[in-house]
């Protein structure tokens, strides 16, 4: 009987693995796999309705808003990304909690300073949690009511609504 070369053995092993993997993938993915599309996004006007409980969740919204700014050109004259805060995240923005949320606050301030986004906070909600405007970081703009500001941005300035 003829002996197979080392190269042939390795080739057959790799071919077998590929065929097994392909058959397994076909069983688990009968519709194939997703495709990547290329899209060119124009500058957008967006208002995020923010009512979050954790620092991680706030960081996630910042990630989304920052990425949106990046893929739409980050043009402060053509686009607008506004986060309206009116929930459990308000204490993160309190001056007295600076040491606890220092990294998050530096990140937010940097995004605001670079014109990527604006932060607006519901004064009514802040007061309900025991905070006055004098107790909130200076890169935050207070508005009388978060819901009213979201509605105004949608109706008067054509911002799309995001949660």
KEKE-3310 file (N, C-alpha, C; in steps of 0.2 Angstrom, whole numbers, plus 5000, padded with zeros to 4 digits):
npx = (5004:5002:5011:5005:5011:5018:5014:5002:4994:4993:4986:4974:4969:4967:4957:4947:4944:4939:4928:4920:4918:4911:4899:4894:4892:4882:4872:4869:4867:4857:4853:4864:4877:4877:4879:4891:4887:4890:4888:4885:4883:4874:4876:4867:4853:4850:4841:4844:4835:4838:4838:4845:4852:4865:4883:4890:4879:4877:4890:4889:4879:4886:4896:4888:4883:4895:4900:4890:4892:4905:4903:4894:4901:4904:4902:4899:4891:4882:4877:4869:4869:4861:4860:4847:4845:4836:4835:4840:4853:4857:4864:4877:4882:4884:4893:4898:4900:4911:4924:4920:4915:4924:4932:4921:4915:4926:4927:4914:4914:4924:4919:4908:4915:4922:4912:4905:4894:4879:4875:4860:4850:4836:4829:4819:4819:4831:4830:4821:4829:4837:4846:4853:4855:4868:4875:4879:4889:4898:4897:4885:4869:4855:4838:4821:4811:4814:4806:4799:4809:4814:4803:4802:4815:4812:4801:4803:4817:4819:4825:4829:4822:4829:4833)
npy = (4994:5011:5025:5041:5057:5069:5082:5079:5073:5084:5093:5086:5085:5099:5102:5093:5099:5111:5108:5102:5112:5121:5114:5113:5127:5130:5122:5130:5142:5145:5155:5161:5173:5190:5205:5218:5234:5249:5266:5283:5295:5310:5325:5326:5330:5327:5322:5315:5306:5305:5294:5286:5274:5269:5272:5266:5264:5278:5280:5272:5279:5290:5285:5281:5293:5300:5292:5293:5307:5306:5298:5306:5317:5327:5340:5355:5366:5360:5350:5343:5337:5332:5329:5326:5326:5319:5310:5297:5298:5311:5314:5311:5321:5331:5343:5340:5326:5324:5318:5305:5302:5307:5303:5300:5313:5321:5316:5319:5333:5335:5331:5340:5352:5350:5352:5341:5337:5343:5345:5345:5348:5344:5355:5354:5340:5339:5348:5340:5330:5336:5345:5361:5373:5378:5368:5359:5354:5366:5364:5359:5364:5371:5367:5372:5361:5344:5336:5346:5352:5342:5340:5353:5354:5344:5348:5362:5363:5352:5340:5323:5310:5300:5286)
npz = (5000:4996:5004:5011:5007:5019:5017:5009:5019:5028:5020:5017:5030:5034:5023:5027:5040:5036:5028:5037:5046:5038:5035:5048:5051:5041:5046:5058:5053:5043:5034:5030:5033:5040:5030:5027:5024:5015:5020:5018:5029:5032:5041:5056:5067:5083:5097:5113:5124:5140:5154:5165:5176:5179:5179:5169:5159:5156:5150:5139:5131:5129:5121:5110:5105:5102:5092:5083:5080:5074:5062:5055:5051:5061:5061:5069:5064:5055:5062:5076:5092:5106:5123:5134:5151:5164:5174:5185:5183:5186:5198:5195:5189:5198:5207:5220:5219:5211:5213:5214:5201:5192:5180:5171:5170:5165:5153:5147:5148:5139:5127:5126:5125:5113:5104:5100:5107:5116:5133:5142:5156:5166:5176:5185:5188:5193:5205:5211:5216:5224:5220:5215:5201:5204:5210:5200:5187:5176:5162:5159:5153:5161:5159:5160:5160:5156:5148:5141:5134:5126:5117:5112:5105:5095:5088:5085:5081:5073:5078:5078:5088:5101:5112)
capx = (5000:5006:5010:5004:5016:5016:5010:4995:4991:4991:4981:4968:4967:4964:4951:4942:4941:4935:4921:4916:4916:4906:4893:4892:4890:4876:4866:4867:4866:4854:4852:4870:4879:4876:4884:4892:4885:4893:4883:4887:4878:4874:4875:4860:4851:4847:4840:4844:4831:4842:4836:4849:4854:4872:4888:4891:4874:4879:4895:4886:4875:4891:4899:4884:4883:4901:4901:4886:4895:4910:4901:4890:4905:4906:4901:4895:4887:4877:4874:4867:4868:4859:4858:4843:4846:4831:4833:4844:4860:4858:4869:4884:4884:4884:4900:4900:4901:4916:4929:4917:4913:4929:4933:4916:4914:4931:4925:4908:4916:4928:4914:4905:4920:4924:4906:4902:4887:4877:4871:4855:4847:4830:4830:4813:4821:4837:4828:4818:4834:4840:4852:4852:4860:4875:4878:4880:4895:4897:4896:4878:4864:4849:4832:4815:4808:4817:4801:4797:4815:4814:4798:4805:4820:4809:4796:4806:4823:4819:4829:4826:4822:4833:4833)
capy = (5000:5017:5030:5048:5062:5073:5087:5077:5072:5090:5096:5082:5087:5105:5101:5090:5104:5117:5105:5101:5119:5124:5110:5115:5134:5129:5120:5135:5149:5143:5161:5164:5178:5197:5208:5225:5239:5256:5271:5289:5298:5317:5328:5325:5334:5322:5323:5309:5306:5301:5293:5280:5272:5268:5276:5262:5266:5284:5280:5269:5284:5295:5281:5281:5300:5302:5288:5297:5313:5304:5295:5311:5322:5331:5348:5359:5370:5357:5344:5345:5331:5335:5324:5329:5322:5320:5304:5294:5300:5318:5315:5310:5328:5335:5345:5336:5319:5325:5313:5298:5302:5311:5301:5301:5320:5324:5313:5323:5340:5335:5330:5346:5357:5349:5353:5335:5337:5348:5342:5349:5345:5346:5358:5351:5334:5341:5350:5334:5326:5340:5349:5367:5374:5380:5362:5355:5356:5371:5362:5357:5369:5369:5369:5372:5354:5340:5334:5351:5354:5337:5342:5359:5352:5340:5352:5369:5363:5346:5335:5316:5307:5294:5284)
capz = (5000:4996:5010:5009:5010:5025:5014:5007:5025:5031:5016:5019:5037:5033:5019:5031:5045:5032:5026:5043:5049:5033:5036:5055:5050:5037:5051:5063:5049:5036:5029:5028:5038:5038:5026:5029:5019:5016:5020:5019:5033:5032:5048:5059:5073:5087:5105:5117:5131:5145:5160:5166:5183:5180:5175:5163:5154:5153:5146:5133:5128:5126:5115:5104:5103:5100:5086:5078:5078:5070:5056:5051:5050:5067:5060:5074:5061:5052:5066:5083:5096:5113:5128:5139:5157:5169:5178:5190:5181:5188:5203:5192:5186:5204:5209:5226:5217:5206:5214:5212:5194:5189:5173:5167:5170:5161:5146:5145:5147:5133:5121:5125:5123:5106:5100:5098:5110:5122:5139:5145:5162:5168:5182:5189:5190:5198:5211:5215:5218:5229:5217:5212:5196:5207:5212:5194:5183:5172:5155:5159:5153:5164:5156:5165:5161:5151:5143:5136:5130:5120:5112:5108:5100:5090:5084:5083:5078:5069:5080:5079:5095:5102:5119)
cpx = (5004:5005:5009:5009:5014:5012:5003:4991:4988:4985:4974:4965:4963:4958:4946:4939:4937:4928:4917:4913:4910:4899:4890:4889:4883:4870:4864:4865:4863:4853:4858:4872:4877:4881:4885:4890:4889:4888:4887:4882:4879:4874:4868:4859:4847:4847:4840:4840:4835:4839:4839:4851:4861:4877:4890:4886:4875:4884:4893:4883:4881:4895:4895:4884:4889:4902:4896:4889:4901:4908:4897:4895:4907:4906:4897:4890:4881:4874:4873:4865:4867:4857:4854:4843:4840:4829:4839:4852:4862:4864:4876:4887:4885:4891:4902:4902:4907:4921:4926:4917:4918:4930:4927:4914:4919:4929:4919:4910:4920:4924:4910:4909:4922:4918:4903:4895:4886:4874:4866:4852:4841:4830:4825:4816:4827:4835:4824:4823:4839:4846:4849:4857:4867:4878:4880:4885:4893:4896:4889:4874:4858:4843:4826:4812:4811:4812:4800:4803:4815:4809:4800:4810:4817:4805:4799:4813:4825:4824:4826:4827:4825:4833:4839)
cpy = (5006:5022:5037:5052:5066:5079:5085:5076:5079:5093:5093:5084:5094:5105:5098:5095:5109:5114:5104:5107:5122:5120:5112:5122:5134:5127:5126:5142:5147:5149:5164:5169:5185:5200:5215:5229:5246:5261:5278:5293:5306:5319:5328:5329:5328:5324:5316:5310:5302:5301:5286:5280:5271:5272:5272:5263:5273:5284:5277:5274:5289:5291:5282:5288:5302:5298:5291:5303:5312:5302:5300:5317:5327:5338:5351:5364:5367:5352:5347:5338:5333:5329:5328:5324:5324:5314:5303:5296:5307:5318:5314:5317:5333:5337:5341:5329:5319:5319:5306:5297:5306:5309:5302:5309:5323:5322:5318:5330:5340:5335:5337:5352:5356:5350:5347:5335:5342:5343:5347:5345:5348:5349:5356:5345:5335:5343:5344:5330:5330:5344:5356:5368:5375:5374:5357:5358:5361:5370:5360:5364:5367:5371:5368:5364:5350:5338:5340:5353:5348:5338:5348:5358:5348:5344:5359:5368:5356:5341:5328:5314:5301:5293:5281)
cpz = (5000:5002:5007:5011:5015:5022:5012:5014:5028:5027:5017:5025:5037:5029:5023:5036:5042:5030:5032:5046:5044:5034:5043:5054:5046:5042:5056:5059:5043:5031:5028:5034:5035:5034:5028:5023:5021:5015:5021:5023:5033:5039:5050:5065:5077:5094:5108:5123:5136:5152:5162:5173:5184:5176:5169:5157:5152:5149:5139:5129:5125:5120:5109:5101:5100:5093:5081:5075:5073:5063:5052:5050:5055:5065:5064:5070:5057:5056:5073:5087:5104:5117:5133:5145:5162:5173:5184:5189:5184:5193:5201:5190:5192:5206:5215:5224:5212:5207:5212:5205:5189:5182:5169:5165:5165:5153:5143:5144:5140:5127:5120:5123:5116:5101:5098:5101:5115:5127:5142:5151:5164:5175:5187:5192:5195:5205:5215:5218:5223:5226:5214:5206:5198:5209:5206:5190:5178:5164:5154:5158:5156:5160:5161:5166:5155:5146:5138:5132:5124:5115:5108:5103:5094:5085:5081:5079:5074:5071:5080:5086:5096:5110:5120)
residu = (UNK:UNK:UNK:UNK:UNK:UNK:UNK:UNK:UNK:UNK:UNK:UNK:UNK:UNK:UNK:UNK:UNK:UNK:UNK:UNK:UNK:UNK:UNK:UNK:UNK:UNK:UNK:UNK:UNK:UNK:UNK:UNK:UNK:UNK:UNK:UNK:UNK:UNK:UNK:UNK:UNK:UNK:UNK:UNK:UNK:UNK:UNK:UNK:UNK:UNK:UNK:UNK:UNK:UNK:UNK:UNK:UNK:UNK:UNK:UNK:UNK:UNK:UNK:UNK:UNK:UNK:UNK:UNK:UNK:UNK:UNK:UNK:UNK:UNK:UNK:UNK:UNK:UNK:UNK:UNK:UNK:UNK:UNK:UNK:UNK:UNK:UNK:UNK:UNK:UNK:UNK:UNK:UNK:UNK:UNK:UNK:UNK:UNK:UNK:UNK:UNK:UNK:UNK:UNK:UNK:UNK:UNK:UNK:UNK:UNK:UNK:UNK:UNK:UNK:UNK:UNK:UNK:UNK:UNK:UNK:UNK:UNK:UNK:UNK:UNK:UNK:UNK:UNK:UNK:UNK:UNK:UNK:UNK:UNK:UNK:UNK:UNK:UNK:UNK:UNK:UNK:UNK:UNK:UNK:UNK:UNK:UNK:UNK:UNK:UNK:UNK:UNK:UNK:UNK:UNK:UNK:UNK:UNK:UNK:UNK:UNK:UNK:UNK)
# end
